[in-house]
Amino acid sequence: MIKKSTKPKDLFHLGFELGLILKGLNGLLEMIGGILFLFLNPDRLNYIIVLLTQNELSQDPNDIVANALINLSHSFSVSTQHFGAFYLLSHGLIKCILIFLLWRRKSWAYPLTIGALALFILYQLYRYIISPSWFLIALSILDAVMIGLTLIEYRKMRSQPVQLEE
């Protein structure tokens, strides 16, 4: 059996564990969103947007948020729906699998996670070039921090000899 250390966890390890929890929750929410996207066709989205905005637009026809939602719903197509569902489901599933493997401390999952997060960052930056969004930048920064924490955790794990209990 592996003997667990009794010394307190360092700040990087706590950050890594918090990052795992947040990434895991993010992955679950992405999968839920992907499933919802499967049922949210353009007609349903338009109906929901009308329900949400009709009262506000009757009071203020120039409302920025309501008009932005209406414009968003007009650009929502079946191909957008399918891409969104595929992207969210695959992205969320990959994250959840990687988080599970990291939580189980599978040594080969650390470099795999670093590579996957780097690819996510590249794609998010590509999307940013096409359609600038502060959300994509924030997500990329969080992924970069998670890469750093994963690298630190991986190096620490590899440098620690496994101690067996007698």
Secondary structure, DSSP 8 states (H G I E B T S, - for coil): -B----S---HHHHHHHHHHHHHHHHHHHHHHHHHHHHH--HHHHHHHHHHHHHHHHHH-TT-HHHHHHHHHHHT--HHHHHHHHHHHHHHHHHHHHHHHHHHTT-TTHHHHHHHHHHHHHHHHHHHHHHS--HHHHHHHHHHHHHHHHHHHHHHHHHHS---B--
